[in-house]
């Protein structure tokens, strides 16, 4: 039996990956740099949002197993990842 938390995390990743593949096919179909760049720009939020959602689901699944201090460390790590991604 598959854990519901793991199933949720995997489902989000499958949807995100499918969206990336569809976007790549759309870029090939459009065959224009400016339009491909627009499609790519639209995907800019997908990666970080997927990371945030899957991490949140995973943390909810671990909430009863981890101490509050360990949860803070994980949250701090995710915050550092986002600062590194978004900082120019």
Backbone bond lengths (Angstrom), bond angles and torsions (degrees), N, CA, C in turn:
res aa  C-N    CA-C-N  psi(-1)  N-CA   C-N-CA  omega(-1)  CA-C   N-CA-C  phi
1 X - - - 1.457 - - 1.536 108.78 -
2 X 1.311 115.38 133.67 1.468 121.02 -178.46 1.520 109.62 -85.71
3 X 1.326 115.06 133.29 1.458 121.98 177.49 1.529 109.37 -62.35
4 X 1.331 117.69 136.07 1.470 122.24 -178.05 1.526 111.95 -62.84
5 X 1.325 117.01 -36.43 1.463 120.94 179.29 1.524 109.69 -66.12
6 X 1.314 116.98 -46.33 1.465 121.75 179.13 1.529 109.86 -63.61
7 X 1.316 117.26 -40.33 1.460 121.48 178.16 1.528 110.83 -62.09
8 X 1.315 116.99 -42.38 1.463 120.83 177.83 1.518 112.12 -63.30
9 X 1.331 116.02 -44.88 1.462 120.43 179.32 1.528 110.95 -63.49
10 X 1.319 116.78 -45.31 1.467 121.09 -179.51 1.527 110.94 -65.72
11 X 1.321 117.32 -38.13 1.464 120.93 179.34 1.518 111.24 -63.20
12 X 1.332 116.71 -42.77 1.465 119.77 176.85 1.527 111.47 -60.91
13 X 1.315 116.51 -43.01 1.467 120.52 179.49 1.534 111.17 -65.87
14 X 1.330 117.40 -38.67 1.463 120.21 177.56 1.526 110.95 -64.89
15 X 1.340 116.93 -42.21 1.465 120.29 178.16 1.524 110.82 -64.48
16 X 1.313 116.64 -42.41 1.464 120.88 179.36 1.521 110.57 -63.48
17 X 1.310 116.80 -45.51 1.460 120.77 179.03 1.520 112.25 -64.08
18 X 1.323 116.55 -38.87 1.463 120.71 177.70 1.524 110.64 -64.11
19 X 1.313 116.34 -40.94 1.462 120.63 178.00 1.526 110.61 -63.08
20 X 1.315 117.23 -39.19 1.463 121.29 177.97 1.536 110.92 -63.94
21 X 1.313 116.54 -42.21 1.465 120.60 179.30 1.527 110.39 -66.04
22 X 1.324 117.06 -43.49 1.469 121.08 178.17 1.525 110.05 -60.88
23 X 1.324 116.52 -41.82 1.464 120.49 178.82 1.526 110.77 -62.88
24 X 1.320 117.47 -41.69 1.469 120.97 179.09 1.527 110.31 -63.35
25 X 1.326 117.29 -42.42 1.465 120.57 178.04 1.526 111.17 -65.08
26 X 1.321 116.09 -38.49 1.463 120.56 177.27 1.529 111.04 -63.12
27 X 1.340 116.35 -41.39 1.461 120.15 177.00 1.532 110.90 -59.77
28 X 1.329 115.90 -43.61 1.462 119.86 178.50 1.528 111.22 -64.00
29 X 1.305 115.73 -40.16 1.473 120.45 179.77 1.530 111.70 -65.99
30 X 1.330 116.43 -42.26 1.461 120.49 -179.46 1.523 111.83 -68.49
31 X 1.334 116.44 -37.15 1.460 123.86 174.14 1.536 113.38 54.80
32 X 1.325 116.40 34.71 1.460 121.57 176.35 1.523 108.22 -136.79
33 X 1.310 116.21 132.45 1.464 121.00 -175.05 1.522 111.34 -59.22
34 X 1.327 117.57 -45.22 1.469 119.82 -177.13 1.516 112.18 -63.76
35 X 1.318 117.74 -40.50 1.468 120.88 179.31 1.535 111.17 -72.20
36 X 1.331 116.03 -37.58 1.464 119.58 177.24 1.524 110.47 -63.67
37 X 1.325 115.76 -37.52 1.461 120.03 177.49 1.526 111.41 -65.21
38 X 1.323 117.11 -37.74 1.468 120.71 176.22 1.532 111.18 -63.39
39 X 1.332 116.08 -44.06 1.472 119.75 177.85 1.523 109.73 -61.89
40 X 1.313 116.70 -44.83 1.463 121.37 179.51 1.532 111.38 -61.29
41 X 1.319 115.82 -41.76 1.467 119.96 178.83 1.520 111.39 -63.56
42 X 1.311 116.09 -35.81 1.468 119.86 177.25 1.523 112.63 -64.11
43 X 1.314 115.93 -26.63 1.466 120.61 179.64 1.531 113.23 -83.60
44 X 1.310 116.58 -8.01 1.471 120.03 -174.15 1.519 112.86 -58.16
45 X 1.303 118.21 -28.78 1.463 121.49 -177.98 1.537 111.85 -88.08
46 X 1.333 117.25 -18.77 1.469 120.65 -174.49 1.528 112.30 -63.34
47 X 1.331 117.34 -47.71 1.474 120.92 -177.70 1.521 113.21 -59.32
48 X 1.334 118.05 -54.98 1.462 119.11 179.37 1.538 113.58 -62.87
49 X 1.327 116.34 -36.98 1.473 118.90 179.22 1.529 110.54 -66.22
50 X 1.321 116.23 -40.31 1.466 119.92 178.47 1.523 110.00 -63.96
51 X 1.322 116.67 -43.76 1.464 120.68 176.94 1.523 110.99 -57.93
52 X 1.310 116.35 -47.98 1.460 121.21 -178.68 1.526 111.72 -62.65
53 X 1.321 117.11 -46.74 1.467 120.32 -178.30 1.528 112.51 -66.94
54 X 1.341 117.31 -44.63 1.468 118.59 -179.67 1.526 111.13 -66.89
55 X 1.328 116.94 -36.93 1.468 120.10 176.93 1.519 110.66 -65.52
56 X 1.310 116.76 -41.37 1.469 120.62 178.48 1.521 110.89 -62.16
57 X 1.318 116.56 -46.07 1.474 119.87 178.62 1.527 109.86 -60.84
58 X 1.336 116.80 -44.32 1.464 120.32 179.05 1.518 112.41 -62.11
59 X 1.326 116.89 -40.75 1.466 120.34 179.27 1.522 111.64 -67.13
60 X 1.313 116.49 -37.66 1.468 119.60 176.19 1.525 109.55 -61.78
61 X 1.335 115.61 -40.83 1.469 119.74 178.71 1.518 113.15 -66.69
62 X 1.325 116.88 -28.39 1.467 120.63 -179.65 1.528 113.33 -96.34
63 X 1.294 117.34 -4.12 1.469 121.53 -171.77 1.526 112.96 -52.12
64 X 1.294 117.75 -39.66 1.464 119.01 -178.20 1.530 112.98 -81.60
65 X 1.329 116.93 -14.08 1.459 121.09 -178.32 1.522 113.22 -96.01
66 X 1.351 116.77 -23.76 1.459 120.40 -177.11 1.524 110.87 -101.89
67 X 1.308 115.14 147.48 1.462 119.44 174.75 1.530 108.70 -74.74
68 X 1.315 115.97 162.92 1.459 121.46 179.81 1.523 110.98 -59.05
69 X 1.321 117.06 -39.53 1.462 121.49 -179.65 1.524 111.16 -62.82
70 X 1.326 116.94 -43.68 1.457 120.45 179.20 1.530 110.94 -65.84
71 X 1.325 116.92 -36.75 1.467 120.35 176.80 1.521 110.20 -62.98
72 X 1.335 117.21 -39.45 1.462 120.58 177.77 1.526 111.20 -63.44
73 X 1.333 116.74 -40.91 1.464 120.25 178.38 1.531 111.03 -62.50
74 X 1.318 116.82 -42.62 1.464 120.48 178.39 1.527 109.76 -63.97
75 X 1.324 116.79 -44.76 1.465 120.81 177.53 1.515 112.12 -60.22
76 X 1.331 116.38 -40.20 1.460 120.99 177.86 1.534 110.65 -64.69
77 X 1.322 116.17 -39.51 1.465 120.38 177.89 1.518 111.97 -63.14
78 X 1.318 117.35 -43.69 1.462 121.56 178.36 1.527 109.77 -64.36
79 X 1.325 116.68 -40.15 1.468 120.81 177.17 1.518 110.70 -60.78
80 X 1.319 116.90 -42.71 1.474 120.81 178.50 1.525 110.94 -62.87
81 X 1.321 117.38 -39.06 1.463 120.97 178.18 1.534 109.56 -61.43
82 X 1.325 116.73 -45.96 1.455 119.87 -179.51 1.529 112.15 -66.58
83 X 1.301 117.26 -38.05 1.465 119.51 176.33 1.525 110.01 -62.99
84 X 1.317 116.81 -42.27 1.457 120.67 177.85 1.525 112.94 -64.57
85 X 1.313 117.41 -35.60 1.462 121.04 179.89 1.524 111.42 -74.08
86 X 1.323 116.34 -43.90 1.460 121.09 -172.13 1.515 114.25 -89.54
87 X 1.327 118.28 -18.55 1.460 121.90 -177.67 1.520 109.53 -74.11
88 X 1.325 116.35 135.80 1.475 119.42 -178.60 1.485 111.84 -99.78
